[in-house]
């Protein structure tokens, strides 16, 4: 190994060591605002969103999407499940806010307006949750059939009126979940 290559490699190793010590010192100093009432810096937000999106895309590639997600019985079962478990954070047709949702950061998506574009990713997220986002891993308490029912409803929900939603879920739609 030539002296120039050795010096270069030593420089790389020392740089990595300084970066590791700096990262350890930064995280241990407690200077980054971790409270849910203080938004991330723009750079941190971009990094976290990129990590979330890339991870869920990769992890959901092996998910096999059922062909019967449009089945009215499955959609209705998902609506009832959604009314019981999800409206406090993700809202519902006719519900514009909740006390629980107002205090969360990052703010959960309003699935009543936006839905979810990718069925496999929706299933994976519901089943496994998202770390440090308040999104629970429902796979610990819900079997795949219940999770697919949620996916079936969430994909339809942006087109569901408040009256249709009330008819699907009955009195459960009026719970506050706050």
Protein Blocks (a to p, Z undefined) as FASTA:
>chain_A
ZZklmmmmmmmmmmmmmmmmmmmmmmmnopacfbfkbccdfklmmmmmmmmmmmmmmmmm
mpccdfklmpmklmmmmmmmmmmmmmmmnopehiabdfklmmpccddddfklnopfblkl
mmmmmmnopehklpacfklmpcfklmmmmmmmmmmmmmpcfklmmmmnmmmlmpgkZZ
